[in-house]
Amino acid sequence: MSFFGAINLYSTGSVIYSDTVKLDLKTAEKRFLDQNIDLLISKTNIDQAKALLLQSKIWENPEIDLNRELYNSDTKKFLSHNSNTQFDLAYSQLITTAGKYFKQIQINKQTVQLNEFQFYDQQRSLKLALRQNFYDLASQQQKLSVIQDGFSELSKLIEATQIQVEKGNATRKELIRLQSLLLGYANEQTEIYNNIAENESDLKQLLNYNGNEYIVPVLDTATAGLPQKIASLTFDSLESTALQNRYDLLEANLQTDIGKNTVQLEKMRGAPDFHMGLDYDRYGSAFPSYIGLTVGVPLPLWNFNQGNIKAAKAQYEQVKLQQQGKQLEIHNTLMSAYAQLLNENKLYQSINKSYYNSFNEIYSNIYDSYKTRTIGLIEFLDYFESYKDTRFNLIDIETQLHKQAQQLNYETGKDIL
């Protein structure tokens, strides 16, 4: 096989995909919210917490004890029964004291809300992964188009140069140099294919696609107004938004409330619960039928639940520190995301569109200029590589602006961009 034929093996796309799915970000997010496996799993945590809340509202079951003769040595019978058979029947109910019942219900209600906060915070994190993967995949597919266009033009040029070499109008050195450039393009194309395969896998996992779909992100035209929206933002307003909307901070605040209530509950558990009931005894006492009231309570002589109270207090101090740490983390990560967004926005706005339009016009004529020998091989290769690098840089700049905007949405906990 010729060198050119071998290189062409790299110019064809992957054939493992059987169906193309075009998705805009809004449609992708709707499917994500409905079908993402991790979110569906997290929802079951909320259901479990609600079930435990229901269970905590149910009273303990009463107890019934029966005590009767198993073997009568006089009659030589087991479980014999007559009008004079002695037996004892007791009924008792556990009674909780010191408000433990209602305090446990309160904590379980807060636990349900805690699981809801954790669900929405996970949704926030996964949504960021979805959006950034969406823009990464779009970026890689745009770069693939640039590479494939260049690959096609180079292939045609190599064919023409091969003919000219055979006619003696071009040197083999030129041909080899062009073939070397084509090999570099083939290598970059393979790398992009691999990146796309990885992005496709991550995106399909987030969207719960399990077939051979090839996802093609459809970008909207929101970039046009994005720089102006970014310029209108202030850090103070962003931080205020984050403190109100970040579910991980709401979770930390709620953990503090739960910790405080847990300390109170453990103190309440130092007060003993008691059993109250009735006892019926037939022919087991001085009276043929005895009905009595029974009350049982453990004596709090040594165990006042001291250890659990101390542990709950330590846990409470821990969650208060975690709450402070979360507020500090939000301030610092938000400031970093805001600064990076401003930098990306400044870079995007510095692009001279007229310069790149002129560059595109020059590039469109470069092949004809080289074929007619208006420019030499070195100048042609320099233009060719510069054009690819410039297109890649433009794609990266716009992609990074979108990704950093989504990072700011993530840090504020609200879609402000």
C-alpha positions as CSV (number, residue, x, y, z in Angstrom):
1,M,0.0,0.0,0.0
2,S,1.3,3.5,-0.8
3,F,2.1,6.1,1.8
4,F,-1.0,8.2,0.7
5,G,-3.2,5.1,0.9
6,A,-2.0,4.3,4.4
7,I,-2.7,7.8,5.6
8,N,-6.2,7.8,4.3
9,L,-7.1,5.1,6.7
10,Y,-6.9,7.8,9.4
11,S,-9.2,10.2,7.6
12,T,-12.4,8.1,8.0
13,G,-14.5,8.5,11.1
14,S,-15.4,5.8,13.6
15,V,-18.1,3.4,12.4
16,I,-19.2,2.2,15.8
17,Y,-22.0,4.7,16.0
18,S,-25.2,3.7,14.3
19,D,-27.4,6.8,14.9
20,T,-26.8,10.5,15.2
21,V,-28.6,12.5,17.9
22,K,-28.5,16.3,17.7
23,L,-29.1,17.9,21.1
24,D,-29.2,21.5,22.2
25,L,-28.3,22.1,25.8
26,K,-31.9,22.7,26.9
27,T,-33.1,19.4,25.6
28,A,-30.0,17.6,27.1
29,E,-30.7,19.1,30.5
30,K,-34.4,18.0,30.4
31,R,-33.3,14.4,29.6
32,F,-30.6,14.6,32.3
33,L,-33.1,15.7,35.0
34,D,-35.6,12.9,34.0
35,Q,-33.2,10.0,33.4
36,N,-29.8,10.5,35.0
37,I,-29.1,7.3,37.0
38,D,-27.2,9.0,39.9
39,L,-30.1,11.4,40.4
40,L,-32.6,8.6,40.4
41,I,-30.5,6.8,43.0
42,S,-30.4,10.0,45.2
43,K,-34.1,10.3,45.1
44,T,-34.4,6.9,46.8
45,N,-32.4,8.4,49.7
46,I,-35.2,10.9,50.2
47,D,-37.8,8.1,50.1
48,Q,-35.8,6.2,52.7
49,A,-35.7,9.3,55.0
50,K,-39.4,9.8,54.6
51,A,-40.0,6.1,55.5
52,L,-37.9,6.5,58.7
53,L,-39.8,9.7,59.6
54,L,-43.0,7.7,59.3
55,Q,-41.6,4.9,61.4
56,S,-40.5,7.3,64.1
57,K,-44.2,8.5,64.5
58,I,-45.4,5.0,65.3
59,W,-45.7,4.0,68.9
60,E,-43.9,0.9,70.3
61,N,-46.0,-2.2,70.3
62,P,-47.5,-3.3,73.6
63,E,-46.3,-6.5,75.2
64,I,-48.4,-9.4,76.6
65,D,-46.9,-12.0,78.9
66,L,-48.6,-15.3,79.8
67,N,-47.3,-17.5,82.6
68,R,-49.1,-20.8,83.3
69,E,-48.3,-24.3,84.5
70,L,-46.5,-26.5,82.0
71,Y,-46.6,-29.9,83.9
72,N,-48.9,-31.0,86.7
73,S,-47.1,-33.5,88.8
74,D,-50.3,-34.7,90.5
75,T,-52.2,-35.5,87.3
76,K,-49.0,-36.3,85.4
77,K,-50.3,-34.2,82.5
78,F,-48.8,-31.4,80.4
79,L,-50.7,-28.1,80.0
80,S,-53.6,-29.5,81.9
81,H,-56.5,-27.1,82.3
82,N,-59.5,-26.9,84.7
83,S,-61.4,-24.3,86.6
84,N,-58.6,-24.1,89.2
85,T,-55.7,-23.9,86.8
86,Q,-53.3,-21.1,87.9
87,F,-52.0,-18.6,85.3
88,D,-50.8,-15.0,85.1
89,L,-51.5,-12.6,82.2
90,A,-49.6,-9.3,82.0
91,Y,-50.1,-6.4,79.5
92,S,-47.6,-3.5,79.3
93,Q,-46.8,-0.5,77.2
94,L,-43.6,1.5,76.8
95,I,-44.0,5.2,77.7
96,T,-41.3,7.6,76.5
97,T,-40.5,10.6,78.7
98,A,-38.9,14.0,78.5
99,G,-40.2,14.8,75.0
100,K,-37.9,12.2,73.3
101,Y,-40.7,11.1,71.0
102,F,-41.3,14.5,69.5
103,K,-37.7,15.5,69.4
104,Q,-36.8,12.4,67.4
105,I,-39.6,13.2,64.9
106,Q,-38.3,16.7,64.6
107,I,-34.8,15.4,63.8
108,N,-36.2,12.9,61.3
109,K,-38.1,15.7,59.5
110,Q,-34.8,17.6,59.3
111,T,-33.1,14.5,57.9
112,V,-35.7,14.4,55.1
113,Q,-34.9,18.0,54.2
114,L,-31.2,17.2,54.5
115,N,-31.5,14.4,51.9
116,E,-33.4,16.8,49.7
117,F,-30.6,19.4,49.9
118,Q,-28.0,16.7,49.2
119,F,-30.1,15.7,46.1
120,Y,-30.2,19.2,44.7
121,D,-26.5,19.8,45.5
122,Q,-25.6,16.6,43.6
123,Q,-27.9,17.8,40.8
124,R,-25.9,21.1,40.7
125,S,-22.6,19.2,40.4
126,L,-23.8,16.8,37.8
127,K,-25.3,19.6,35.8
128,L,-21.9,21.3,35.7
129,A,-20.3,18.1,34.4
130,L,-23.1,17.9,31.8
131,R,-22.7,21.4,30.6
132,Q,-18.9,21.4,30.5
133,N,-18.8,18.0,28.7
134,F,-21.4,19.4,26.3
135,Y,-19.1,22.3,25.3
136,D,-16.0,20.1,25.3
137,L,-17.7,17.7,22.9
138,A,-18.8,20.6,20.6
139,S,-15.3,21.9,20.7
140,Q,-13.7,18.6,19.7
141,Q,-16.2,18.2,16.9
142,Q,-15.5,21.7,15.6
143,K,-11.7,20.9,15.7
144,L,-12.4,17.7,13.8
145,S,-14.1,19.6,11.1
146,V,-11.0,21.9,10.8
147,I,-8.7,18.9,10.6
148,Q,-10.8,17.0,8.1
149,D,-11.0,20.1,5.8
150,G,-7.2,20.5,6.0
151,F,-6.8,16.8,5.5
152,S,-8.9,16.8,2.4
153,E,-7.0,19.8,0.9
154,L,-3.7,18.3,1.7
155,S,-4.7,15.0,0.2
156,K,-5.6,16.7,-3.1
157,L,-2.4,18.7,-3.0
158,I,-0.3,15.6,-2.5
159,E,-2.0,13.9,-5.4
160,A,-1.2,16.9,-7.6
161,T,2.4,17.1,-6.3
162,Q,2.9,13.4,-7.0
163,I,2.0,14.0,-10.6
164,Q,4.3,17.0,-10.8
165,V,7.1,14.9,-9.3
166,E,6.6,12.3,-12.0
167,K,6.8,15.0,-14.6
168,G,9.9,16.5,-13.1
169,N,8.2,19.8,-12.2
170,A,8.5,19.3,-8.4
171,T,11.0,17.6,-6.1
172,R,10.5,14.5,-4.0
173,K,11.6,16.7,-1.0
174,E,8.4,18.8,-1.4
175,L,6.3,15.7,-1.7
176,I,7.8,14.1,1.4
177,R,7.4,17.3,3.4
178,L,3.7,17.5,2.4
179,Q,3.2,13.8,3.3
180,S,4.9,14.5,6.7
181,L,2.4,17.3,7.3
182,L,-0.5,14.9,6.4
183,L,0.8,12.4,8.8
184,G,0.8,15.0,11.6
185,Y,-2.8,15.8,10.7
186,A,-3.7,12.1,10.8
187,N,-2.2,11.9,14.3
188,E,-4.1,14.9,15.5
189,Q,-7.3,13.6,14.0
190,T,-6.9,10.3,15.8
191,E,-6.3,12.2,19.1
192,I,-9.5,14.2,18.5
193,Y,-11.4,11.0,17.7
194,N,-10.2,9.6,21.0
195,N,-11.3,12.8,22.9
196,I,-14.7,12.7,21.2
197,A,-15.1,9.0,22.2
198,E,-14.4,9.9,25.8
199,N,-16.7,12.9,25.7
200,E,-19.4,10.9,24.1
201,S,-19.1,8.2,26.8
202,D,-19.3,10.7,29.6
203,L,-22.2,12.6,28.1
204,K,-24.2,9.4,27.3
205,Q,-23.6,8.2,30.9
206,L,-25.0,11.5,32.2
207,L,-28.0,11.4,29.8
208,N,-28.6,7.6,30.2
209,Y,-28.1,6.6,26.6
210,N,-27.2,3.0,26.2
211,G,-27.1,2.5,22.5
212,N,-24.8,3.4,19.7
213,E,-25.9,7.0,19.4
214,Y,-23.5,9.7,18.2
215,I,-24.4,12.9,20.1
216,V,-23.9,16.1,18.2
217,P,-24.2,19.2,20.4
218,V,-26.1,22.1,18.8
219,L,-24.8,25.4,20.1
220,D,-27.1,28.4,20.5
221,T,-26.2,31.9,19.7
222,A,-26.0,33.1,23.3
223,T,-22.4,33.9,23.0
224,A,-23.2,37.2,21.3
225,G,-24.8,38.7,24.5
226,L,-22.7,36.8,27.0
227,P,-19.8,39.3,27.3
228,Q,-22.2,42.1,28.2
229,K,-24.0,40.0,30.8
230,I,-20.6,39.1,32.4
231,A,-19.5,42.8,32.4
232,S,-22.7,43.7,34.4
233,L,-21.9,41.3,37.2
234,T,-20.5,42.4,40.6
235,F,-18.9,40.1,43.2
236,D,-21.0,41.3,46.1
237,S,-24.3,40.4,44.2
238,L,-22.8,37.0,43.2
239,E,-21.8,36.2,46.8
240,S,-25.3,37.2,48.1
241,T,-26.8,34.9,45.5
242,A,-24.5,32.1,46.4
243,L,-25.3,32.4,50.2
244,Q,-29.0,32.1,49.4
245,N,-28.9,29.4,46.8
246,R,-26.0,27.0,47.5
247,Y,-27.5,23.8,48.6
248,D,-24.3,22.6,50.2
249,L,-24.4,25.7,52.5
250,L,-28.0,25.1,53.2
251,E,-27.1,21.5,54.1
252,A,-24.3,22.7,56.4
253,N,-26.7,25.1,58.1
254,L,-29.2,22.3,58.6
255,Q,-26.5,19.9,59.9
256,T,-25.9,22.5,62.6
257,D,-29.5,22.6,63.6
258,I,-29.6,18.8,63.6
259,G,-26.5,18.7,65.7
260,K,-28.1,21.0,68.3
261,N,-31.3,19.0,68.4
262,T,-29.2,15.8,68.8
263,V,-27.5,17.2,71.9
264,Q,-31.0,17.9,73.3
265,L,-32.2,14.5,72.4
266,E,-29.2,12.7,74.1
267,K,-29.9,14.8,77.3
268,M,-33.5,13.7,77.2
269,R,-32.4,10.1,76.9
270,G,-30.7,10.5,80.3
271,A,-34.3,10.4,81.7
272,P,-35.5,6.8,81.8
273,D,-38.6,5.6,80.0
274,F,-41.0,3.3,81.8
275,H,-43.4,0.5,81.2
276,M,-47.0,0.7,82.5
277,G,-49.5,-2.1,82.3
278,L,-52.0,-4.4,83.9
279,D,-51.5,-7.8,85.5
280,Y,-54.1,-10.5,86.0
281,D,-53.3,-13.4,88.3
282,R,-55.7,-16.3,88.9
283,Y,-55.1,-18.5,91.8
284,G,-51.6,-17.3,92.2
285,S,-52.0,-15.2,95.3
286,A,-54.2,-14.8,98.3
287,F,-57.0,-13.8,96.0
288,P,-58.5,-16.1,93.4
289,S,-58.6,-13.3,90.8
290,Y,-56.0,-10.5,91.2
291,I,-56.0,-7.4,88.9
292,G,-53.0,-5.1,89.5
293,L,-51.4,-2.0,88.0
294,T,-47.7,-2.5,87.0
295,V,-45.1,0.2,86.5
296,G,-41.5,-0.5,85.7
297,V,-38.7,2.0,85.4
298,P,-34.8,1.6,85.3
299,L,-33.1,3.3,88.2
300,P,-30.7,6.0,86.8
301,L,-27.9,5.3,89.3
302,W,-24.9,5.1,87.1
303,N,-25.9,5.6,83.5
304,F,-27.2,9.1,82.7
305,N,-26.3,8.8,79.0
306,Q,-23.2,10.9,79.7
307,G,-21.0,9.4,77.0
308,N,-23.6,9.9,74.2
309,I,-24.2,13.5,75.4
310,K,-20.5,14.3,75.3
311,A,-20.2,12.7,71.8
312,A,-23.2,14.7,70.5
313,K,-21.7,17.9,71.8
314,A,-18.4,17.1,70.0
315,Q,-20.3,16.4,66.8
316,Y,-22.2,19.7,67.2
317,E,-19.0,21.6,67.5
318,Q,-17.7,19.8,64.4
319,V,-20.6,20.7,62.2
320,K,-20.5,24.3,63.4
321,L,-16.8,24.4,62.2
322,Q,-17.8,22.7,58.9
323,Q,-20.5,25.4,58.4
324,Q,-17.9,28.1,58.9
325,G,-15.5,26.3,56.5
326,K,-18.2,26.0,53.9
327,Q,-18.9,29.7,54.0
328,L,-15.2,30.4,53.6
329,E,-15.0,27.9,50.7
330,I,-17.9,29.5,48.9
331,H,-16.3,33.0,49.2
332,N,-12.9,31.9,47.9
333,T,-14.1,29.6,45.1
334,L,-16.6,32.1,43.9
335,M,-13.9,34.8,43.8
336,S,-11.6,32.6,41.8
337,A,-14.4,31.6,39.4
338,Y,-15.4,35.3,38.9
339,A,-11.8,36.4,38.3
340,Q,-11.2,33.6,35.8
341,L,-14.5,34.5,34.0
342,L,-13.4,38.2,33.7
343,N,-10.1,37.0,32.3
344,E,-11.8,34.8,29.7
345,N,-14.2,37.5,28.8
346,K,-11.5,40.0,28.3
347,L,-9.6,37.6,26.1
348,Y,-12.8,36.9,24.1
349,Q,-13.5,40.6,23.6
350,S,-10.0,41.3,22.5
351,I,-10.4,39.1,19.4
352,N,-10.2,41.3,16.3
353,K,-12.9,39.8,14.0
354,S,-11.7,41.7,11.0
355,Y,-8.2,40.3,11.3
356,Y,-9.5,36.8,11.3
357,N,-11.8,37.5,8.4
358,S,-8.7,38.8,6.4
359,F,-6.8,35.7,7.6
360,N,-9.5,33.4,6.2
361,E,-9.5,35.2,2.9
362,I,-5.7,34.8,2.6
363,Y,-6.0,31.1,3.5
364,S,-8.7,30.5,0.8
365,N,-6.2,31.6,-1.8
366,I,-3.1,29.9,-0.4
367,Y,-3.5,26.6,-2.4
368,D,-3.8,28.4,-5.7
369,S,-0.8,30.6,-4.7
370,Y,1.3,27.5,-4.0
371,K,0.2,25.6,-7.1
372,T,1.2,28.6,-9.3
373,R,4.4,29.0,-7.3
374,T,3.5,32.5,-6.2
375,I,4.7,31.3,-2.8
376,G,7.2,28.6,-1.9
377,L,6.7,25.5,0.2
378,I,8.0,27.0,3.4
379,E,5.6,29.9,3.3
380,F,2.7,27.6,2.3
381,L,3.4,25.3,5.3
382,D,3.6,28.3,7.6
383,Y,0.2,29.7,6.5
384,F,-1.3,26.2,6.6
385,E,-0.3,25.5,10.1
386,S,-1.0,29.0,11.3
387,Y,-4.5,28.8,10.0
388,K,-5.2,25.5,11.8
389,D,-3.7,26.9,15.1
390,T,-5.7,30.1,14.8
391,R,-9.0,28.2,14.2
392,F,-8.2,26.0,17.2
393,N,-7.4,29.0,19.4
394,L,-10.7,30.6,18.4
395,I,-12.6,27.4,19.3
396,D,-10.8,27.1,22.6
397,I,-11.4,30.7,23.6
398,E,-15.1,30.6,22.9
399,T,-15.4,27.2,24.6
400,Q,-13.6,28.3,27.6
401,L,-15.8,31.3,28.0
402,H,-18.9,29.1,28.0
403,K,-17.3,26.7,30.5
404,Q,-16.2,29.4,32.8
405,A,-19.7,31.0,32.7
406,Q,-21.1,27.6,33.7
407,Q,-18.5,27.4,36.5
408,L,-19.8,30.7,37.8
409,N,-23.4,29.3,37.7
410,Y,-22.1,26.3,39.7
411,E,-20.4,28.5,42.3
412,T,-23.5,30.7,42.8
413,G,-25.9,27.8,42.8
414,K,-28.1,29.6,40.3
415,D,-28.2,30.0,36.5
416,I,-27.3,33.7,36.2
417,L,-25.6,33.3,32.8
